[in-house]
Amino acid sequence: MMKDVLIVGQGICGTFLSWYLEQAGRTFVVIDEERPHTASRAAAGLINPVTGRRIVKTWMIDELLDFAQKAYGEMAPDCMRRVDLIDFFPTAQMRLAFLDRLKDDPQYIQLAADDHAWDSSFHYELGFGTIAPCYLVDLPKLLPTARRRMLDQRTLREEYFDQQALTIRPDSIQYKDITARMVIFCDGIASFSNPYFSRLPFAPNKGEALILDIPQLDQQTAVFKKGITLAPWKDGLYWVGSSYEWSFSDTNPTNTFRERTEAALKNWIKLPLQVIDHFASVRPATLERRPFVGFHPLHPAVGILNGMGTKGCSLAPYFAHQLVEHMVRGKAIQPNVDVKRFAKILSR
């Protein structure tokens, strides 16, 4: 029996794409090799409405926040919670930038009502601001739960995707014994070498994180930041990171990151802590910081949903839904994410 869609990858993009296809009554098969530290599985899961040293609003954040609350509420209601981000100012310049932003546009930010609120747990000399609402997505729960559901429904095959076994026809695709109307790549960094999409302007960057046990910090409703970010993780542990390396020789964790981060933690956190784990992954970021969504200009049966960078938890649900709406109802894909904006380079 022919399926409607073959999905390659079960990260945050593939998970939401399969969910919206199911809601639309479309059939699909997901191919995904189980790997513990892909970008989706290694991320903190934080949705932050402001970003950067100038504390500017994240692109499309008003729409994305509203949509994310609805999307996670429907698919995984116990996997997303509201948190405040406690932003300790690491320098006087960052405090001034926060105050300037507060004066111009106070949406999402405010100064602390009590500068001493966190004295017992953290060292900080320049005060802090609060960013809210932020949201924390429990990726260590959401992705395995979705995976088990797909396995139970027999819509997921746990295997390596072999590009050589894929045959593209004008109106269908064949992959081993699977015939489908189309294939959509949600495979993160694997798309960098995909023969159909390798010409897209990806800008991969490597990130590393530590997992900490901080027994005396029993705080699950806040995320903390002072140059690095400390966020609640699974099993009462904490995620801390992350680095952004644009030039790297491998995807392995490094002693340099661990030593630098442990030194920063020692100067920041007053409480005893223990490093439980250390991992690294490569993010599928893009040069223009916009996702890649849509279908190849020469091969209409070949699609992509990728390039979410560090914003996967907010971007993936929104654009997975938009892609399914395009497939099912013919609705337009947003021009500044549609891969047809790269038609010239993809058509070479």
C-alpha positions in Angstrom: 0.0 0.0 0.0 1.3 3.4 -0.9 1.9 5.9 2.0 1.4 9.6 1.7 4.7 10.6 3.2 8.1 9.1 4.1 9.6 11.2 6.9 13.4 11.0 7.5 14.2 11.9 11.1 12.3 11.9 14.4 13.7 15.0 16.1 11.4 17.8 17.0 10.7 18.5 13.3 9.9 15.0 12.3 7.8 14.5 15.5 5.5 17.4 14.8 5.3 16.8 11.1 4.1 13.2 11.8 1.6 14.5 14.4 0.0 17.0 12.0 0.0 14.5 9.2 -1.9 12.1 11.5 -4.4 14.9 12.5 -5.0 15.5 8.7 -5.7 11.8 8.1 -2.5 11.3 6.0 -0.5 8.1 6.2 3.3 8.1 6.8 6.3 6.1 7.8 9.2 7.6 9.8 12.8 6.3 9.3 15.1 7.2 12.3 18.2 5.6 13.7 18.2 5.9 17.5 21.0 8.2 18.6 21.1 9.8 22.1 22.7 13.1 21.4 21.2 14.6 18.2 20.5 18.3 18.3 16.9 17.9 19.4 17.7 15.4 22.2 20.7 17.4 23.5 18.9 20.8 23.6 17.7 22.5 26.8 14.2 22.9 25.3 14.0 26.6 26.2 11.6 29.0 24.4 12.9 32.5 25.1 11.0 35.6 23.7 14.1 37.8 23.7 17.6 37.2 22.4 21.1 38.5 22.0 23.2 41.2 23.7 20.7 43.9 22.8 17.8 41.9 24.3 15.7 42.1 21.1 12.5 40.2 20.6 13.0 36.9 18.9 11.8 36.7 15.3 8.0 36.1 15.1 7.9 35.4 18.8 4.3 36.7 19.4 2.9 34.3 16.9 5.2 31.5 17.9 4.4 31.6 21.6 0.7 31.5 21.0 1.1 28.6 18.5 3.5 26.6 20.7 1.1 26.7 23.7 -1.6 25.3 21.5 0.6 22.7 19.8 2.2 21.3 22.9 -1.1 21.4 24.8 -2.6 19.2 22.1 0.2 16.8 21.5 2.0 16.6 24.8 0.3 18.6 27.5 2.6 17.5 30.3 5.8 18.3 28.3 5.7 22.1 28.4 5.7 24.4 31.3 6.0 28.1 31.9 9.1 29.4 33.6 10.8 32.7 34.4 14.3 33.3 33.1 16.4 34.9 35.8 19.0 36.9 33.8 21.9 37.8 36.1 23.8 40.6 34.4 27.4 39.4 33.7 28.7 42.9 32.9 27.7 46.5 33.4 27.2 46.8 29.7 24.6 44.0 29.7 22.8 45.7 32.6 22.6 48.9 30.6 21.4 47.1 27.5 18.6 45.5 29.6 17.7 48.9 31.1 17.6 50.5 27.6 15.4 47.7 26.3 13.1 48.1 29.3 12.7 51.8 28.7 12.0 51.3 24.9 9.8 48.2 25.1 9.0 46.4 28.4 7.2 43.5 26.8 8.6 40.2 28.2 11.1 41.9 30.6 11.2 43.5 34.0 13.7 44.4 36.7 13.9 42.3 39.8 11.6 43.4 42.7 14.2 42.2 45.1 17.9 42.2 44.1 18.8 39.8 46.9 16.2 37.1 46.1 18.9 34.6 44.9 21.7 35.6 47.3 21.7 32.2 49.0 22.3 30.3 45.8 24.3 32.5 43.4 27.0 35.0 43.2 26.0 38.1 41.3 27.1 41.7 41.7 25.1 43.7 39.2 21.6 42.5 39.9 19.3 40.7 37.5 16.2 41.1 35.3 13.4 38.7 34.7 12.3 37.5 31.2 8.8 36.1 31.1 6.9 34.2 30.0 9.5 31.7 28.9 8.6 28.0 28.3 10.6 24.9 28.9 9.8 21.9 26.7 10.7 18.5 28.3 12.5 17.0 25.3 13.8 14.0 27.2 10.2 13.0 27.8 8.5 14.3 24.7 10.7 12.7 22.0 10.8 9.2 23.5 7.1 9.2 24.3 6.3 10.1 20.7 8.8 7.4 19.5 7.1 4.7 21.6 3.7 5.8 20.2 5.0 5.5 16.6 6.5 2.1 17.3 3.2 0.9 18.8 1.4 2.2 15.7 4.1 0.7 13.4 4.7 4.0 11.8 8.4 4.2 12.8 11.3 2.1 11.6 14.4 2.3 13.7 17.1 2.1 11.1 19.8 4.1 9.4 18.5 5.9 6.3 20.4 4.8 3.2 20.3 7.6 0.6 21.4 5.1 -2.0 18.2 3.1 -1.6 16.0 6.1 -2.4 14.5 6.4 -5.9 12.7 9.6 -6.9 10.0 9.6 -9.5 8.0 12.6 -10.8 5.0 11.8 -8.6 6.2 9.3 -6.0 9.3 7.8 -4.3 10.6 4.4 -3.5 12.7 3.5 -0.5 13.4 -0.2 -0.2 9.9 -1.7 0.3 8.2 1.6 1.0 6.3 3.4 -1.7 5.2 7.0 -0.9 3.9 10.0 -2.7 6.7 12.1 -1.2 9.7 12.1 1.1 10.4 14.9 3.6 13.8 15.3 5.2 13.7 16.3 8.9 17.1 14.8 9.5 19.1 17.7 11.0 22.8 17.8 10.1 22.4 14.8 7.7 20.8 17.2 5.2 24.1 19.0 4.9 25.2 16.2 2.6 21.8 15.4 1.1 22.1 15.4 -2.7 18.9 17.4 -3.1 19.5 20.0 -0.4 23.3 20.2 0.2 23.4 23.5 -1.7 21.2 25.3 0.8 23.2 27.8 3.0 23.4 25.8 6.2 25.6 27.1 8.9 26.2 24.2 11.3 27.5 25.0 14.7 28.6 22.7 17.5 27.2 23.1 21.0 28.2 21.4 24.2 26.3 21.0 27.5 26.9 19.5 31.0 24.2 17.8 33.1 24.5 18.7 36.8 23.2 17.4 40.1 22.6 20.4 42.4 20.7 18.8 45.4 20.1 22.1 47.3 18.7 23.9 44.2 15.2 22.6 44.2 13.9 25.0 41.6 11.8 23.8 38.7 10.0 27.0 37.7 13.0 29.1 36.8 15.8 29.1 34.3 19.0 31.0 35.3 21.4 32.8 33.0 24.8 34.5 33.6 26.6 34.1 30.3 25.7 30.5 30.4 22.2 29.0 30.9 21.2 26.7 33.7 17.8 25.0 33.1 15.9 22.2 34.8 16.4 18.8 33.1 15.0 15.4 33.7 15.1 13.5 37.0 15.7 16.6 39.1 19.0 17.4 37.3 20.1 20.5 35.5 21.3 21.3 32.0 24.0 23.9 31.6 25.4 25.3 28.4 25.8 25.9 25.6 28.7 26.8 23.4 28.5 28.0 19.8 31.5 26.7 17.8 31.4 27.6 14.1 34.7 25.8 13.4 35.2 22.3 14.7 37.0 19.1 13.7 34.6 16.6 15.3 31.4 16.3 17.2 32.9 15.0 20.4 32.7 16.8 23.8 35.9 18.7 24.7 37.9 19.2 27.8 38.2 22.9 27.0 34.4 23.4 27.3 34.1 21.3 30.4 37.0 23.1 32.2 35.8 26.6 31.2 32.2 25.8 32.2 33.1 24.3 35.5 35.2 27.4 36.3 32.3 29.7 35.5 30.0 27.6 37.6 32.3 27.7 40.6 32.3 31.5 40.4 28.5 31.7 40.0 26.8 29.0 42.0 27.3 28.9 45.8 25.8 25.4 46.2 27.6 22.0 45.9 27.2 20.4 42.5 28.3 17.4 40.6 28.8 16.9 36.9 26.8 13.8 35.8 27.2 14.0 32.0 28.8 15.9 29.2 27.7 15.8 25.6 27.9 17.7 22.3 25.8 17.9 19.2 25.8 19.9 15.9 22.8 22.3 15.3 21.3 22.5 11.8 21.5 26.3 11.8 21.3 28.5 8.6 23.3 31.5 7.4 20.2 33.8 7.3 18.7 32.3 10.6 15.5 31.2 8.8 14.3 27.6 8.5 14.2 25.6 5.3 10.6 24.5 4.6 9.0 23.2 1.4 9.7 21.2 -1.7 12.5 21.0 -4.2 11.9 23.1 -7.3 12.9 20.3 -9.7 11.7 17.3 -7.6 8.2 18.0 -6.3 8.1 14.7 -4.4 11.2 15.8 -2.3 10.6 18.1 0.7 12.5 19.4 3.7 11.7 20.7 7.2 15.0 21.7 8.7 17.3 24.5 9.7 15.7 25.4 13.0 19.0 26.2 14.7 18.6 27.0 18.4 14.9 27.8 18.1 13.6 24.3 17.3 11.1 24.1 20.1 9.2 27.2 18.9 9.8 27.0 15.2 9.2 23.3 14.5 5.5 23.1 15.6 4.6 26.2 13.7 6.3 25.3 10.4 5.4 21.6 10.6 1.8 22.7 10.7 2.3 25.2 7.9 3.9 22.5 5.7 1.0 20.1 6.3 -1.5 22.9 5.5 0.4 23.4 2.2 0.3 19.7 1.4 -3.3 19.1 2.3 -5.0 22.4 1.5 -2.6 24.1 -0.9 -1.9 27.0 1.5 1.2 29.0 0.8 4.4 28.5 2.7 5.8 31.7 4.2 8.1 33.1 1.5 11.0 33.8 3.8 11.2 30.1 4.9 10.1 28.5 1.6 13.1 26.7 0.0 11.8 28.0 -3.3 13.7 31.2 -2.4 16.8 29.2 -3.3 15.4 27.8 -6.6 18.4 29.0 -8.6 21.0 27.2 -6.6 18.8 24.1 -6.1 18.2 23.9 -9.8 21.9 23.7 -10.8 
